[in-house]
Amino acid sequence: MKRQIACGLAALPLLALPGVPAAFADSAGITFSNGRTFTEQTGEQLFTHVCAACHLDQGQGAVGAGHYPALANNANLESAGYPILILLQGQKGMPPVGQMMSDDQIAAVVNYVRTHFGNNYQDAVTAEDVKASR
């Protein structure tokens, strides 16, 4: 018996293993989308399910198979337009994941990152700001 779970942007077939509950994938907090957009709506949900895979759970970034810059205490986030453009256009190894988000979703995740992880940038981004950057 085969099952499919979403893993990043690709779907991987999994074989059912003895002793592994059928709800295995769902219990990991995986959410499914139509393949072109993310279903998460809040900044925290988007960060946790999309961004943290590379930038890690506290935005600390990582170096290994690639370089994933820290979002924590990141002075580049002071200008709200910077993270919007990075999400929309991508940069180096980061794909333009904002193309799979609505304007509201991009504003939510940008505002979340800019007010968490040691960042304290309080000038909130709006969906209109994102729309103007597309």
C-alpha positions, 0 to 999 in steps of 0.5 A: 500500500502506498501513501503520498505526503507533501515534503516541501514542494514535492510529493514522495510516495511512502510504503506503509510499514508495520507498526507505523500508524496510518496517521503518521504524516498528519501527526507531523503537522503537515498541511496539504495545498492544491500544489500552487499555494500554501494553505497556512494563513497566520505569520506563525503558521507560514513561518513554521510550515514553510520558512523554518525548514531552512531558516530553523525554528528560531530563525537562527539559520544554518550552514551545511548543504547550503547557506540559510541566513539567520532571520534572528536579529537581522538588521536587513529586516529593518526595511520592510520592503527587503523581505517582501522582495526576497519572498517574491523574487528569491535570492541565491538558493532561496526560491521565490516562495512568495509566488505561492502566497497571497498578498495577505500571507506574505504580509503576515509572515513578514510581520511575524519575522520582523517582530520575533526572534530578537527583531523589533520592527513595528512598522507593519507591512500590509497586503497593499504593500505586497501588491505594489511590489509584485 
